[in-house]
């Protein structure tokens, strides 16, 4: 088996382990329900991560605000990784570990969802952000790898990809993000159709 074949096989193996875990599938479903409930209640989704996980946060946010597979109204989501003026100022003045906590403190509202993405499960700025989110009564979601993580203390939902390889964890995190958006879209469209039906009956 060549190098490329081996990399593909590693990725497929992690996806298969994830798919074959009823507990992980159930946890993703619960996160999807929590996101859909928050959006229907007029709340928003905040996402954060470092490096490749920052890219995942921005990718997932873009799917919610833009669209993934169907035309629909934008759904409010915000990646806390994009404001370079704030990120550099806060890092310089307060320390890099504060960059997400301060944004959650400023922008988070009770009932919002905060998704912290960290392949190691030990990123100090994600931990601080999650702690503040829990204190402010946001719904807290952690996306990590298989290693034990102190995030568990602060998470309402914790999805741990069954791998310790950063790249494979990130690949599955991207899939989870797409799945959460698809679940929210499905729920949003169902609610929109129900509202249209109700309005049609009221006008009949």
C-alpha positions in Angstrom: 0.0 0.0 0.0 1.4 3.4 -1.0 1.5 6.5 1.2 -1.6 8.0 -0.3 -3.5 4.8 -0.1 -2.5 4.5 3.6 -3.7 8.1 4.3 -7.0 7.4 2.7 -7.4 4.1 4.6 -6.6 5.9 7.9 -9.3 8.5 7.2 -11.9 5.8 6.2 -11.1 3.8 9.3 -11.8 6.8 11.6 -15.0 7.6 9.8 -16.0 3.9 10.2 -15.3 3.9 13.9 -17.3 7.0 14.3 -20.2 5.6 12.3 -20.3 2.4 14.3 -20.6 4.2 17.6 -24.2 4.6 18.6 -23.2 6.9 21.4 -21.3 9.3 19.1 -24.2 9.3 16.6 -26.7 10.0 19.4 -24.5 12.9 20.7 -24.3 14.5 17.3 -28.1 14.2 17.0 -28.5 15.9 20.4 -26.2 18.8 19.3 -28.2 19.1 16.1 -31.4 19.4 18.1 -29.9 21.9 20.4 -28.7 24.1 17.5 -32.1 23.9 15.8 -33.9 24.8 19.0 -31.6 27.7 19.7 -32.1 29.1 16.1 -35.9 28.7 16.3 -35.8 30.6 19.6 -34.0 33.5 17.9 -30.6 32.6 19.4 -27.3 32.2 17.6 -24.4 29.8 17.3 -20.8 30.9 18.3 -17.8 28.9 17.2 -14.2 29.0 18.1 -10.9 27.0 17.4 -7.2 27.4 16.7 -5.4 26.8 13.4 -7.2 24.2 11.4 -10.0 24.2 14.0 -10.3 28.0 13.4 -10.8 27.2 9.7 -13.4 24.6 10.7 -15.2 27.2 12.9 -15.3 29.7 10.0 -16.4 27.0 7.5 -19.3 25.8 9.7 -20.4 29.4 10.4 -20.4 30.1 6.6 -22.7 27.1 6.0 -25.2 28.4 8.5 -25.2 32.0 7.4 -25.0 31.2 3.7 -26.5 27.9 2.7 -25.4 24.3 2.5 -27.8 22.4 0.2 -31.0 24.4 0.0 -32.1 28.0 -0.5 -33.4 29.4 2.8 -33.0 32.4 5.0 -29.6 32.9 6.7 -29.2 31.3 10.1 -27.2 33.3 12.7 -23.8 31.9 13.4 -20.5 33.6 14.1 -16.9 32.4 14.1 -14.9 34.1 16.9 -11.7 33.8 14.9 -12.0 36.4 12.2 -11.7 39.9 13.9 -7.9 40.4 13.6 -8.0 43.8 15.3 -9.7 42.3 18.4 -7.6 39.1 18.4 -4.3 40.9 18.2 -5.3 43.6 20.8 -6.7 41.1 23.3 -3.7 38.7 22.9 -1.4 41.6 23.4 -3.3 43.2 26.3 -4.8 40.2 28.2 -3.1 37.1 26.8 -4.0 34.7 24.0 -5.9 32.4 26.4 -8.6 35.2 26.8 -9.5 35.8 23.1 -12.6 33.6 23.1 -13.7 34.2 26.6 -13.9 37.9 26.1 -16.0 37.6 22.9 -18.4 35.1 24.6 -18.7 37.5 27.5 -19.5 40.4 25.1 -21.6 38.6 22.5 -23.0 35.5 24.1 -26.6 35.5 25.4 -28.3 32.8 27.5 -29.7 30.2 25.1 -27.0 30.7 22.4 -24.9 27.7 21.5 -21.1 27.9 21.9 -19.1 25.3 19.9 -15.5 24.9 21.0 -13.3 22.9 18.6 -10.0 21.6 19.8 -8.3 18.4 18.5 -6.2 18.0 21.6 -9.0 18.9 24.0 -6.6 21.1 26.0 -6.5 24.5 24.2 -6.4 27.1 27.0 -8.4 29.7 25.1 -11.2 27.1 24.2 -11.3 26.1 27.9 -11.6 29.7 29.1 -14.3 30.4 26.4 -16.2 27.3 27.5 -16.1 28.3 31.1 -17.5 31.7 30.4 -20.2 30.2 28.1 -21.3 27.8 30.9 -21.4 30.7 33.4 -23.6 32.7 31.0 -25.9 29.7 30.4 -25.1 29.2 26.8 -25.5 25.6 25.5 -21.9 24.3 25.4 -20.6 21.9 22.8 -17.1 20.5 22.6 -15.6 18.8 19.5 -12.3 17.0 20.3 -10.4 13.8 19.7 -10.4 10.7 21.8 -8.0 11.8 24.6 -9.4 12.7 28.0 -10.2 16.4 28.2 -10.9 19.0 30.9 -13.6 20.3 28.5 -15.9 17.6 29.8 -16.5 19.6 32.9 -18.0 22.5 31.0 -19.8 20.8 28.1 -23.4 20.0 27.8 -22.5 17.9 24.8 -19.0 16.5 24.0 -18.2 14.7 20.7 -14.9 12.9 20.8 -13.7 11.6 17.5 -12.1 8.2 18.0 -8.6 9.1 16.9 -5.5 10.8 18.2 -4.3 12.0 14.7 -4.9 15.7 14.3 -5.7 15.5 10.6 -8.2 12.7 11.0 -9.9 14.4 13.9 -10.2 17.6 11.8 -11.7 15.7 8.9 -14.4 14.2 11.0 -15.0 17.6 12.7 -15.7 19.0 9.2 -18.3 16.2 8.6 -19.9 16.9 12.0 -20.2 20.6 11.1 -21.9 19.7 7.8 -24.2 17.3 9.6 -25.2 19.9 12.2 -26.0 22.4 9.5 -28.0 19.9 7.5 -30.0 19.0 10.6 -30.7 22.7 11.3 -31.7 23.3 7.6 -34.1 20.3 7.7 -35.6 21.6 11.0 -35.8 25.2 9.7 -37.5 24.2 6.5 -40.0 22.0 8.3 -40.9 24.9 10.6 -41.2 27.2 7.6 -43.5 24.8 5.7 -45.6 24.4 8.8 -45.9 28.2 9.2 -46.9 28.5 5.5 -49.5 25.8 5.8 -50.9 27.5 8.9 -51.1 30.9 7.2 -52.7 29.3 4.2 -55.4 27.7 6.3 -55.9 31.0 8.2 -56.5 32.8 4.9 -58.9 30.2 3.5 
